[in-house]
């Protein structure tokens, strides 16, 4: 993440993107997050691929090699059932964080 300090939110964004759109390659995930956020969020490849690797090791996503729309071989990622459970937990946690931050901002 470059434009905003969203460390810790990257897993949530990746899982949500894969859950909504199905199988995607890494560059597709980056483009999706940038497009949907109106370019407010910028995911660096150096952050994305380690996160995908970590999530694959945790069993939250699985990957397979396939051809892209531009006939290039790429690793495509799909969210697993364990990843869907993780997504639900992280969405709930994120909503609580936002609610807590808003409460503090409104208090001042």
Biopython code that builds the backbone (N, CA, C, O; Angstrom):
import numpy as np
from Bio.PDB.StructureBuilder import StructureBuilder

atoms = [
    (1, "UNK", "N", (0.853, -1.171, 0.000)),
    (1, "UNK", "CA", (0.000, 0.000, 0.000)),
    (1, "UNK", "C", (0.896, 1.231, 0.000)),
    (1, "UNK", "O", (1.837, 1.305, 0.790)),
    (2, "UNK", "N", (0.637, 2.148, -0.826)),
    (2, "UNK", "CA", (1.500, 3.302, -0.908)),
    (2, "UNK", "C", (0.834, 4.589, -0.432)),
    (2, "UNK", "O", (1.410, 5.330, 0.364)),
    (3, "UNK", "N", (-0.356, 4.850, -0.909)),
    (3, "UNK", "CA", (-0.956, 6.149, -0.636)),
    (3, "UNK", "C", (-1.521, 6.246, 0.776)),
    (3, "UNK", "O", (-1.559, 7.338, 1.343)),
    (4, "UNK", "N", (-1.950, 5.156, 1.345)),
    (4, "UNK", "CA", (-2.524, 5.173, 2.682)),
    (4, "UNK", "C", (-1.843, 4.127, 3.528)),
    (4, "UNK", "O", (-1.335, 3.127, 3.021)),
    (5, "UNK", "N", (-1.839, 4.362, 4.801)),
    (5, "UNK", "CA", (-1.249, 3.408, 5.721)),
    (5, "UNK", "C", (-2.293, 2.351, 6.043)),
    (5, "UNK", "O", (-3.041, 2.485, 7.012)),
    (6, "UNK", "N", (-2.345, 1.321, 5.247)),
    (6, "UNK", "CA", (-3.327, 0.261, 5.427)),
    (6, "UNK", "C", (-2.642, -1.069, 5.687)),
    (6, "UNK", "O", (-3.141, -2.129, 5.307)),
    (7, "UNK", "N", (-1.481, -0.995, 6.347)),
    (7, "UNK", "CA", (-0.782, -2.234, 6.674)),
    (7, "UNK", "C", (-1.715, -3.135, 7.462)),
    (7, "UNK", "O", (-2.340, -2.687, 8.423)),
    (8, "UNK", "N", (-1.817, -4.356, 7.085)),
    (8, "UNK", "CA", (-2.727, -5.285, 7.746)),
    (8, "UNK", "C", (-4.037, -5.436, 6.999)),
    (8, "UNK", "O", (-4.754, -6.416, 7.200)),
    (9, "UNK", "N", (-4.356, -4.491, 6.149)),
    (9, "UNK", "CA", (-5.599, -4.560, 5.386)),
    (9, "UNK", "C", (-5.393, -5.263, 4.050)),
    (9, "UNK", "O", (-6.365, -5.596, 3.371)),
    (10, "UNK", "N", (-4.150, -5.490, 3.667)),
    (10, "UNK", "CA", (-3.880, -6.087, 2.361)),
    (10, "UNK", "C", (-4.496, -7.476, 2.232)),
    (10, "UNK", "O", (-5.089, -7.798, 1.202)),
    (11, "UNK", "N", (-4.361, -8.298, 3.265)),
    (11, "UNK", "CA", (-4.965, -9.635, 3.210)),
    (11, "UNK", "C", (-6.469, -9.526, 2.984)),
    (11, "UNK", "O", (-7.039, -10.262, 2.179)),
    (12, "UNK", "N", (-7.098, -8.615, 3.693)),
    (12, "UNK", "CA", (-8.543, -8.415, 3.559)),
    (12, "UNK", "C", (-8.901, -8.026, 2.126)),
    (12, "UNK", "O", (-9.858, -8.556, 1.561)),
    (13, "UNK", "N", (-8.144, -7.107, 1.537)),
    (13, "UNK", "CA", (-8.435, -6.654, 0.174)),
    (13, "UNK", "C", (-8.239, -7.770, -0.846)),
    (13, "UNK", "O", (-9.023, -7.904, -1.785)),
    (14, "UNK", "N", (-7.204, -8.560, -0.661)),
    (14, "UNK", "CA", (-6.940, -9.670, -1.582)),
    (14, "UNK", "C", (-8.040, -10.721, -1.475)),
    (14, "UNK", "O", (-8.590, -11.160, -2.485)),
    (15, "UNK", "N", (-8.353, -11.118, -0.252)),
    (15, "UNK", "CA", (-9.392, -12.145, -0.064)),
    (15, "UNK", "C", (-10.739, -11.663, -0.610)),
    (15, "UNK", "O", (-11.466, -12.431, -1.241)),
    (16, "UNK", "N", (-11.066, -10.399, -0.369)),
    (16, "UNK", "CA", (-12.344, -9.865, -0.855)),
    (16, "UNK", "C", (-12.365, -9.841, -2.383)),
    (16, "UNK", "O", (-13.374, -10.191, -2.995)),
    (17, "UNK", "N", (-11.269, -9.433, -2.994)),
    (17, "UNK", "CA", (-11.190, -9.380, -4.460)),
    (17, "UNK", "C", (-11.379, -10.780, -5.054)),
    (17, "UNK", "O", (-12.139, -10.964, -6.004)),
    (18, "UNK", "N", (-10.686, -11.747, -4.489)),
    (18, "UNK", "CA", (-10.790, -13.117, -5.005)),
    (18, "UNK", "C", (-12.172, -13.703, -4.742)),
    (18, "UNK", "O", (-12.705, -14.440, -5.572)),
    (19, "UNK", "N", (-12.746, -13.381, -3.600)),
    (19, "UNK", "CA", (-14.078, -13.887, -3.270)),
    (19, "UNK", "C", (-15.129, -13.331, -4.230)),
    (19, "UNK", "O", (-16.057, -14.036, -4.625)),
    (20, "UNK", "N", (-14.973, -12.063, -4.598)),
    (20, "UNK", "CA", (-15.946, -11.416, -5.482)),
    (20, "UNK", "C", (-15.781, -11.829, -6.937)),
    (20, "UNK", "O", (-16.766, -12.023, -7.650)),
    (21, "UNK", "N", (-14.532, -11.964, -7.377)),
    (21, "UNK", "CA", (-14.287, -12.146, -8.808)),
    (21, "UNK", "C", (-13.800, -13.538, -9.198)),
    (21, "UNK", "O", (-13.661, -13.834, -10.385)),
    (22, "UNK", "N", (-13.539, -14.394, -8.211)),
    (22, "UNK", "CA", (-13.058, -15.733, -8.545)),
    (22, "UNK", "C", (-11.562, -15.745, -8.761)),
    (22, "UNK", "O", (-10.840, -14.963, -8.143)),
    (23, "UNK", "N", (-11.088, -16.615, -9.624)),
    (23, "UNK", "CA", (-9.667, -16.799, -9.866)),
    (23, "UNK", "C", (-9.065, -15.583, -10.572)),
    (23, "UNK", "O", (-9.602, -15.101, -11.569)),
    (24, "UNK", "N", (-7.933, -15.094, -10.033)),
    (24, "UNK", "CA", (-7.263, -13.940, -10.633)),
    (24, "UNK", "C", (-5.755, -14.104, -10.499)),
    (24, "UNK", "O", (-5.283, -14.752, -9.565)),
    (25, "UNK", "N", (-4.991, -13.523, -11.427)),
    (25, "UNK", "CA", (-3.540, -13.472, -11.273)),
    (25, "UNK", "C", (-3.181, -12.219, -10.481)),
    (25, "UNK", "O", (-3.999, -11.314, -10.317)),
    (26, "UNK", "N", (-1.944, -12.185, -9.994)),
    (26, "UNK", "CA", (-1.521, -11.106, -9.117)),
    (26, "UNK", "C", (-1.721, -9.720, -9.704)),
    (26, "UNK", "O", (-2.245, -8.831, -9.033)),
    (27, "UNK", "N", (-1.312, -9.528, -10.945)),
    (27, "UNK", "CA", (-1.463, -8.210, -11.565)),
    (27, "UNK", "C", (-2.936, -7.827, -11.683)),
    (27, "UNK", "O", (-3.284, -6.653, -11.554)),
    (28, "UNK", "N", (-3.803, -8.814, -11.929)),
    (28, "UNK", "CA", (-5.242, -8.556, -11.988)),
    (28, "UNK", "C", (-5.776, -8.092, -10.638)),
    (28, "UNK", "O", (-6.649, -7.227, -10.573)),
    (29, "UNK", "N", (-5.249, -8.669, -9.565)),
    (29, "UNK", "CA", (-5.663, -8.246, -8.219)),
    (29, "UNK", "C", (-5.253, -6.791, -7.989)),
    (29, "UNK", "O", (-6.038, -5.993, -7.477)),
    (30, "UNK", "N", (-4.026, -6.452, -8.367)),
    (30, "UNK", "CA", (-3.547, -5.068, -8.216)),
    (30, "UNK", "C", (-4.448, -4.101, -8.981)),
    (30, "UNK", "O", (-4.877, -3.082, -8.441)),
    (31, "UNK", "N", (-4.730, -4.428, -10.241)),
    (31, "UNK", "CA", (-5.569, -3.547, -11.057)),
    (31, "UNK", "C", (-6.973, -3.419, -10.481)),
    (31, "UNK", "O", (-7.547, -2.330, -10.479)),
    (32, "UNK", "N", (-7.532, -4.532, -9.990)),
    (32, "UNK", "CA", (-8.886, -4.503, -9.417)),
    (32, "UNK", "C", (-8.942, -3.570, -8.207)),
    (32, "UNK", "O", (-9.839, -2.733, -8.105)),
    (33, "UNK", "N", (-7.986, -3.714, -7.296)),
    (33, "UNK", "CA", (-7.981, -2.885, -6.084)),
    (33, "UNK", "C", (-7.831, -1.407, -6.460)),
    (33, "UNK", "O", (-8.517, -0.552, -5.898)),
    (34, "UNK", "N", (-6.950, -1.110, -7.392)),
    (34, "UNK", "CA", (-6.773, 0.285, -7.814)),
    (34, "UNK", "C", (-8.033, 0.833, -8.483)),
    (34, "UNK", "O", (-8.448, 1.960, -8.213)),
    (35, "UNK", "N", (-8.627, 0.039, -9.344)),
    (35, "UNK", "CA", (-9.814, 0.486, -10.087)),
    (35, "UNK", "C", (-11.000, 0.699, -9.155)),
    (35, "UNK", "O", (-11.660, 1.736, -9.217)),
    (36, "UNK", "N", (-11.273, -0.272, -8.293)),
    (36, "UNK", "CA", (-12.447, -0.192, -7.413)),
    (36, "UNK", "C", (-12.281, 0.934, -6.388)),
    (36, "UNK", "O", (-13.266, 1.551, -5.984)),
    (37, "UNK", "N", (-11.049, 1.203, -5.968)),
    (37, "UNK", "CA", (-10.821, 2.271, -4.979)),
    (37, "UNK", "C", (-10.646, 3.634, -5.649)),
    (37, "UNK", "O", (-10.240, 4.592, -4.991)),
    (38, "UNK", "N", (-10.941, 3.734, -6.930)),
    (38, "UNK", "CA", (-10.733, 4.978, -7.690)),
    (38, "UNK", "C", (-9.291, 5.460, -7.537)),
    (38, "UNK", "O", (-9.024, 6.656, -7.419)),
    (39, "UNK", "N", (-8.376, 4.502, -7.543)),
    (39, "UNK", "CA", (-6.937, 4.746, -7.471)),
    (39, "UNK", "C", (-6.493, 5.383, -6.153)),
    (39, "UNK", "O", (-5.415, 5.973, -6.077)),
    (40, "UNK", "N", (-7.334, 5.261, -5.108)),
    (40, "UNK", "CA", (-6.928, 5.734, -3.787)),
    (40, "UNK", "C", (-5.958, 4.752, -3.146)),
    (40, "UNK", "O", (-5.120, 5.143, -2.333)),
    (41, "UNK", "N", (-6.068, 3.476, -3.509)),
    (41, "UNK", "CA", (-5.201, 2.434, -2.965)),
    (41, "UNK", "C", (-4.296, 1.929, -4.065)),
    (41, "UNK", "O", (-4.745, 1.598, -5.163)),
    (42, "UNK", "N", (-3.012, 1.876, -3.753)),
    (42, "UNK", "CA", (-2.009, 1.421, -4.709)),
    (42, "UNK", "C", (-1.231, 0.284, -4.072)),
    (42, "UNK", "O", (-0.495, 0.504, -3.111)),
    (43, "UNK", "N", (-1.381, -0.933, -4.591)),
    (43, "UNK", "CA", (-0.722, -2.109, -4.043)),
    (43, "UNK", "C", (0.564, -2.362, -4.827)),
    (43, "UNK", "O", (0.539, -2.497, -6.050)),
    (44, "UNK", "N", (1.663, -2.424, -4.124)),
    (44, "UNK", "CA", (2.954, -2.698, -4.744)),
    (44, "UNK", "C", (3.133, -4.209, -4.909)),
    (44, "UNK", "O", (2.727, -4.983, -4.042)),
    (45, "UNK", "N", (3.742, -4.627, -6.024)),
    (45, "UNK", "CA", (4.000, -6.049, -6.244)),
    (45, "UNK", "C", (4.839, -6.636, -5.117)),
    (45, "UNK", "O", (4.661, -7.795, -4.740)),
    (46, "UNK", "N", (5.749, -5.839, -4.583)),
    (46, "UNK", "CA", (6.605, -6.281, -3.494)),
    (46, "UNK", "C", (5.850, -6.584, -2.214)),
    (46, "UNK", "O", (6.365, -7.276, -1.336)),
    (47, "UNK", "N", (4.652, -6.079, -2.103)),
    (47, "UNK", "CA", (3.787, -6.383, -0.956)),
    (47, "UNK", "C", (2.797, -7.483, -1.302)),
    (47, "UNK", "O", (2.491, -8.338, -0.471)),
    (48, "UNK", "N", (2.297, -7.456, -2.533)),
    (48, "UNK", "CA", (1.253, -8.401, -2.934)),
    (48, "UNK", "C", (1.729, -9.850, -2.935)),
    (48, "UNK", "O", (1.094, -10.718, -2.336)),
    (49, "UNK", "N", (2.842, -10.108, -3.607)),
    (49, "UNK", "CA", (3.249, -11.508, -3.784)),
    (49, "UNK", "C", (3.672, -12.190, -2.485)),
    (49, "UNK", "O", (3.358, -13.365, -2.294)),
    (50, "UNK", "N", (4.373, -11.496, -1.584)),
    (50, "UNK", "CA", (4.624, -12.136, -0.285)),
    (50, "UNK", "C", (3.323, -12.423, 0.479)),
    (50, "UNK", "O", (3.208, -13.443, 1.158)),
    (51, "UNK", "N", (2.349, -11.520, 0.361)),
    (51, "UNK", "CA", (1.066, -11.739, 1.033)),
    (51, "UNK", "C", (0.356, -12.951, 0.425)),
    (51, "UNK", "O", (-0.190, -13.780, 1.154)),
    (52, "UNK", "N", (0.362, -13.055, -0.895)),
    (52, "UNK", "CA", (-0.269, -14.209, -1.550)),
    (52, "UNK", "C", (0.430, -15.509, -1.146)),
    (52, "UNK", "O", (-0.223, -16.522, -0.894)),
    (53, "UNK", "N", (1.757, -15.471, -1.088)),
    (53, "UNK", "CA", (2.512, -16.663, -0.681)),
    (53, "UNK", "C", (2.155, -17.058, 0.754)),
    (53, "UNK", "O", (1.921, -18.231, 1.046)),
    (54, "UNK", "N", (2.117, -16.066, 1.639)),
    (54, "UNK", "CA", (1.760, -16.328, 3.038)),
    (54, "UNK", "C", (0.338, -16.892, 3.142)),
    (54, "UNK", "O", (0.094, -17.820, 3.913)),
    (55, "UNK", "N", (-0.591, -16.336, 2.376)),
    (55, "UNK", "CA", (-1.974, -16.814, 2.421)),
    (55, "UNK", "C", (-2.089, -18.217, 1.825)),
    (55, "UNK", "O", (-2.921, -19.011, 2.264)),
    (56, "UNK", "N", (-1.269, -18.519, 0.839)),
    (56, "UNK", "CA", (-1.270, -19.863, 0.262)),
    (56, "UNK", "C", (-0.728, -20.864, 1.292)),
    (56, "UNK", "O", (-1.256, -21.967, 1.434)),
    (57, "UNK", "N", (0.320, -20.469, 1.999)),
    (57, "UNK", "CA", (0.877, -21.335, 3.042)),
    (57, "UNK", "C", (-0.127, -21.566, 4.170)),
    (57, "UNK", "O", (-0.126, -22.628, 4.794)),
    (58, "UNK", "N", (-0.978, -20.585, 4.431)),
    (58, "UNK", "CA", (-2.001, -20.701, 5.479)),
    (58, "UNK", "C", (-3.237, -21.450, 5.006)),
    (58, "UNK", "O", (-4.117, -21.765, 5.807)),
    (59, "UNK", "N", (-3.309, -21.738, 3.706)),
    (59, "UNK", "CA", (-4.460, -22.458, 3.163)),
    (59, "UNK", "C", (-5.651, -21.576, 2.850)),
    (59, "UNK", "O", (-6.757, -22.076, 2.645)),
    (60, "UNK", "N", (-5.437, -20.270, 2.811)),
    (60, "UNK", "CA", (-6.537, -19.343, 2.527)),
    (60, "UNK", "C", (-6.761, -19.169, 1.029)),
    (60, "UNK", "O", (-7.873, -18.860, 0.602)),
    (61, "UNK", "N", (-5.714, -19.366, 0.227)),
    (61, "UNK", "CA", (-5.834, -19.322, -1.234)),
    (61, "UNK", "C", (-5.073, -20.522, -1.799)),
    (61, "UNK", "O", (-4.186, -21.077, -1.150)),
    (62, "UNK", "N", (-5.434, -20.903, -3.001)),
    (62, "UNK", "CA", (-4.660, -21.919, -3.727)),
    (62, "UNK", "C", (-4.330, -21.305, -5.082)),
    (62, "UNK", "O", (-4.984, -20.366, -5.536)),
    (63, "UNK", "N", (-3.304, -21.857, -5.713)),
    (63, "UNK", "CA", (-2.882, -21.272, -6.985)),
    (63, "UNK", "C", (-2.675, -22.362, -8.025)),
    (63, "UNK", "O", (-2.458, -23.529, -7.698)),
    (64, "UNK", "N", (-2.745, -21.956, -9.271)),
    (64, "UNK", "CA", (-2.424, -22.840, -10.384)),
    (64, "UNK", "C", (-1.973, -21.971, -11.559)),
    (64, "UNK", "O", (-2.410, -20.831, -11.718)),
    (65, "UNK", "N", (-1.093, -22.538, -12.369)),
    (65, "UNK", "CA", (-0.595, -21.816, -13.539)),
    (65, "UNK", "C", (-1.608, -21.918, -14.665)),
    (65, "UNK", "O", (-2.182, -22.978, -14.914)),
    (66, "UNK", "N", (-1.816, -20.788, -15.343)),
    (66, "UNK", "CA", (-2.732, -20.752, -16.494)),
    (66, "UNK", "C", (-2.308, -19.597, -17.402)),
    (66, "UNK", "O", (-1.414, -18.823, -17.060)),
    (67, "UNK", "N", (-2.944, -19.494, -18.535)),
    (67, "UNK", "CA", (-2.635, -18.433, -19.489)),
    (67, "UNK", "C", (-3.522, -17.212, -19.225)),
    (67, "UNK", "O", (-4.711, -17.350, -18.939)),
    (68, "UNK", "N", (-2.935, -16.029, -19.324)),
    (68, "UNK", "CA", (-3.697, -14.794, -19.154)),
    (68, "UNK", "C", (-4.434, -14.467, -20.448)),
    (68, "UNK", "O", (-4.285, -15.151, -21.461)),
    (69, "UNK", "N", (-5.229, -13.410, -20.389)),
    (69, "UNK", "CA", (-5.944, -12.943, -21.573)),
    (69, "UNK", "C", (-4.982, -12.473, -22.665)),
    (69, "UNK", "O", (-5.354, -12.408, -23.837)),
    (70, "UNK", "N", (-3.756, -12.147, -22.283)),
    (70, "UNK", "CA", (-2.756, -11.732, -23.265)),
    (70, "UNK", "C", (-1.775, -12.869, -23.602)),
    (70, "UNK", "O", (-0.652, -12.624, -24.043)),
    (71, "UNK", "N", (-2.224, -14.119, -23.383)),
    (71, "UNK", "CA", (-1.455, -15.322, -23.723)),
    (71, "UNK", "C", (-0.113, -15.406, -22.990)),
    (71, "UNK", "O", (0.875, -15.895, -23.537)),
    (72, "UNK", "N", (-0.095, -14.933, -21.773)),
    (72, "UNK", "CA", (1.095, -15.024, -20.935)),
    (72, "UNK", "C", (0.808, -16.006, -19.806)),
    (72, "UNK", "O", (-0.295, -16.017, -19.260)),
    (73, "UNK", "N", (1.786, -16.825, -19.454)),
    (73, "UNK", "CA", (1.604, -17.777, -18.376)),
    (73, "UNK", "C", (1.713, -17.038, -17.041)),
    (73, "UNK", "O", (2.653, -16.275, -16.820)),
    (74, "UNK", "N", (0.742, -17.274, -16.156)),
    (74, "UNK", "CA", (0.733, -16.593, -14.857)),
    (74, "UNK", "C", (0.098, -17.505, -13.813)),
    (74, "UNK", "O", (-0.647, -18.429, -14.139)),
    (75, "UNK", "N", (0.404, -17.230, -12.578)),
    (75, "UNK", "CA", (-0.172, -17.980, -11.471)),
    (75, "UNK", "C", (-1.507, -17.340, -11.108)),
    (75, "UNK", "O", (-1.572, -16.145, -10.823)),
    (76, "UNK", "N", (-2.563, -18.133, -11.120)),
    (76, "UNK", "CA", (-3.897, -17.642, -10.775)),
    (76, "UNK", "C", (-4.242, -18.118, -9.369)),
    (76, "UNK", "O", (-3.983, -19.265, -9.004)),
    (77, "UNK", "N", (-4.828, -17.219, -8.590)),
    (77, "UNK", "CA", (-5.158, -17.503, -7.197)),
    (77, "UNK", "C", (-6.671, -17.575, -7.015)),
    (77, "UNK", "O", (-7.430, -16.820, -7.623)),
    (78, "UNK", "N", (-7.086, -18.516, -6.153)),
    (78, "UNK", "CA", (-8.498, -18.700, -5.835)),
    (78, "UNK", "C", (-8.638, -18.803, -4.328)),
    (78, "UNK", "O", (-7.822, -19.451, -3.672)),
    (79, "UNK", "N", (-9.655, -18.175, -3.775)),
    (79, "UNK", "CA", (-9.872, -18.250, -2.331)),
    (79, "UNK", "C", (-10.454, -19.627, -1.980)),
    (79, "UNK", "O", (-11.292, -20.159, -2.707)),
    (80, "UNK", "N", (-10.002, -20.189, -0.866)),
    (80, "UNK", "CA", (-10.478, -21.499, -0.401)),
    (80, "UNK", "C", (-11.596, -21.294, 0.638)),
    (80, "UNK", "O", (-11.916, -20.165, 1.009)),
    (81, "UNK", "N", (-12.174, -22.404, 1.092)),
    (81, "UNK", "CA", (-13.199, -22.320, 2.146)),
    (81, "UNK", "C", (-12.593, -21.713, 3.414)),
    (81, "UNK", "O", (-13.236, -20.904, 4.084)),
    (82, "UNK", "N", (-11.359, -22.101, 3.745)),
    (82, "UNK", "CA", (-10.681, -21.504, 4.910)),
    (82, "UNK", "C", (-10.458, -20.013, 4.686)),
    (82, "UNK", "O", (-10.542, -19.225, 5.628)),
    (83, "UNK", "N", (-10.175, -19.621, 3.451)),
    (83, "UNK", "CA", (-9.994, -18.217, 3.124)),
    (83, "UNK", "C", (-11.293, -17.427, 3.260)),
    (83, "UNK", "O", (-11.287, -16.273, 3.690)),
    (84, "UNK", "N", (-12.404, -18.061, 2.890)),
    (84, "UNK", "CA", (-13.712, -17.396, 3.046)),
    (84, "UNK", "C", (-14.008, -17.156, 4.528)),
    (84, "UNK", "O", (-14.538, -16.107, 4.893)),
    (85, "UNK", "N", (-13.666, -18.125, 5.382)),
    (85, "UNK", "CA", (-13.867, -17.942, 6.834)),
    (85, "UNK", "C", (-12.969, -16.821, 7.343)),
    (85, "UNK", "O", (-13.394, -15.994, 8.150)),
    (86, "UNK", "N", (-11.728, -16.797, 6.870)),
    (86, "UNK", "CA", (-10.794, -15.748, 7.266)),
    (86, "UNK", "C", (-11.305, -14.387, 6.798)),
    (86, "UNK", "O", (-11.203, -13.401, 7.528)),
    (87, "UNK", "N", (-11.849, -14.331, 5.596)),
    (87, "UNK", "CA", (-12.407, -13.089, 5.066)),
    (87, "UNK", "C", (-13.534, -12.576, 5.957)),
    (87, "UNK", "O", (-13.575, -11.388, 6.278)),
    (88, "UNK", "N", (-14.445, -13.455, 6.358)),
    (88, "UNK", "CA", (-15.560, -13.046, 7.212)),
    (88, "UNK", "C", (-15.051, -12.492, 8.542)),
    (88, "UNK", "O", (-15.551, -11.477, 9.027)),
    (89, "UNK", "N", (-14.062, -13.154, 9.125)),
    (89, "UNK", "CA", (-13.502, -12.693, 10.398)),
    (89, "UNK", "C", (-12.805, -11.345, 10.234)),
    (89, "UNK", "O", (-12.952, -10.458, 11.075)),
    (90, "UNK", "N", (-12.050, -11.196, 9.154)),
    (90, "UNK", "CA", (-11.325, -9.935, 8.942)),
    (90, "UNK", "C", (-12.260, -8.784, 8.597)),
    (90, "UNK", "O", (-12.010, -7.644, 8.989)),
    (91, "UNK", "N", (-13.339, -9.070, 7.862)),
    (91, "UNK", "CA", (-14.320, -8.018, 7.583)),
    (91, "UNK", "C", (-14.949, -7.520, 8.878)),
    (91, "UNK", "O", (-15.110, -6.315, 9.077)),
    (92, "UNK", "N", (-15.301, -8.449, 9.751)),
    (92, "UNK", "CA", (-15.901, -8.085, 11.035)),
    (92, "UNK", "C", (-14.924, -7.261, 11.867)),
    (92, "UNK", "O", (-15.304, -6.252, 12.461)),
    (93, "UNK", "N", (-13.660, -7.695, 11.908)),
    (93, "UNK", "CA", (-12.632, -6.965, 12.654)),
    (93, "UNK", "C", (-12.430, -5.569, 12.073)),
    (93, "UNK", "O", (-12.323, -4.588, 12.810)),
    (94, "UNK", "N", (-12.379, -5.490, 10.742)),
    (94, "UNK", "CA", (-12.156, -4.194, 10.090)),
    (94, "UNK", "C", (-13.291, -3.219, 10.403)),
    (94, "UNK", "O", (-13.049, -2.038, 10.654)),
    (95, "UNK", "N", (-14.528, -3.717, 10.387)),
    (95, "UNK", "CA", (-15.672, -2.863, 10.709)),
    (95, "UNK", "C", (-15.577, -2.340, 12.139)),
    (95, "UNK", "O", (-15.955, -1.201, 12.413)),
    (96, "UNK", "N", (-15.072, -3.171, 13.049)),
    (96, "UNK", "CA", (-14.906, -2.730, 14.432)),
    (96, "UNK", "C", (-13.798, -1.676, 14.541)),
    (96, "UNK", "O", (-13.925, -0.714, 15.299)),
    (97, "UNK", "N", (-12.728, -1.860, 13.792)),
    (97, "UNK", "CA", (-11.638, -0.871, 13.802)),
    (97, "UNK", "C", (-12.148, 0.472, 13.285)),
    (97, "UNK", "O", (-11.888, 1.512, 13.889)),
    (98, "UNK", "N", (-12.868, 0.449, 12.177)),
    (98, "UNK", "CA", (-13.409, 1.686, 11.601)),
    (98, "UNK", "C", (-14.356, 2.357, 12.586)),
    (98, "UNK", "O", (-14.310, 3.574, 12.768)),
    (99, "UNK", "N", (-15.206, 1.573, 13.214)),
    (99, "UNK", "CA", (-16.156, 2.107, 14.187)),
    (99, "UNK", "C", (-15.410, 2.748, 15.360)),
    (99, "UNK", "O", (-15.792, 3.823, 15.822)),
    (100, "UNK", "N", (-14.361, 2.103, 15.838)),
    (100, "UNK", "CA", (-13.578, 2.640, 16.944)),
    (100, "UNK", "C", (-12.852, 3.921, 16.575)),
    (100, "UNK", "O", (-12.830, 4.872, 17.357)),
    (101, "UNK", "N", (-12.258, 3.952, 15.388)),
    (101, "UNK", "CA", (-11.543, 5.158, 14.945)),
    (101, "UNK", "C", (-12.524, 6.311, 14.771)),
    (101, "UNK", "O", (-12.234, 7.441, 15.162)),
    (102, "UNK", "N", (-13.680, 6.030, 14.187)),
    (102, "UNK", "CA", (-14.681, 7.086, 14.004)),
    (102, "UNK", "C", (-15.152, 7.637, 15.343)),
    (102, "UNK", "O", (-15.368, 8.841, 15.475)),
    (103, "UNK", "N", (-15.314, 6.772, 16.332)),
    (103, "UNK", "CA", (-15.738, 7.225, 17.657)),
    (103, "UNK", "C", (-14.714, 8.177, 18.252)),
    (103, "UNK", "O", (-15.071, 9.190, 18.854)),
    (104, "UNK", "N", (-13.434, 7.845, 18.080)),
    (104, "UNK", "CA", (-12.380, 8.710, 18.617)),
    (104, "UNK", "C", (-12.333, 10.030, 17.862)),
    (104, "UNK", "O", (-12.190, 11.086, 18.478)),
    (105, "UNK", "N", (-12.449, 9.987, 16.532)),
    (105, "UNK", "CA", (-12.410, 11.221, 15.747)),
    (105, "UNK", "C", (-13.585, 12.146, 16.077)),
    (105, "UNK", "O", (-13.432, 13.367, 16.103)),
    (106, "UNK", "N", (-14.727, 11.569, 16.321)),
    (106, "UNK", "CA", (-15.912, 12.381, 16.651)),
    (106, "UNK", "C", (-15.852, 12.931, 18.069)),
    (106, "UNK", "O", (-16.480, 13.948, 18.364)),
    (107, "UNK", "N", (-15.110, 12.276, 18.943)),
    (107, "UNK", "CA", (-15.021, 12.709, 20.334)),
    (107, "UNK", "C", (-14.270, 14.027, 20.463)),
    (107, "UNK", "O", (-14.617, 14.871, 21.290)),
    (108, "UNK", "N", (-13.241, 14.199, 19.643)),
    (108, "UNK", "CA", (-12.374, 15.377, 19.772)),
    (108, "UNK", "C", (-13.060, 16.641, 19.449)),
    (108, "UNK", "O", (-12.450, 17.708, 19.516)),
]
sb = StructureBuilder()
sb.init_structure("model")
sb.init_model(0)
sb.init_chain("A")
sb.init_seg("    ")
for serial, (resi, resn, name, xyz) in enumerate(atoms, 1):
    if name == "N":
        sb.init_residue(resn, " ", resi, " ")
    sb.init_atom(name, np.array(xyz, "f"), 0.0, 1.0, " ", f" {name:<3s}", serial, name[0])
structure = sb.get_structure()
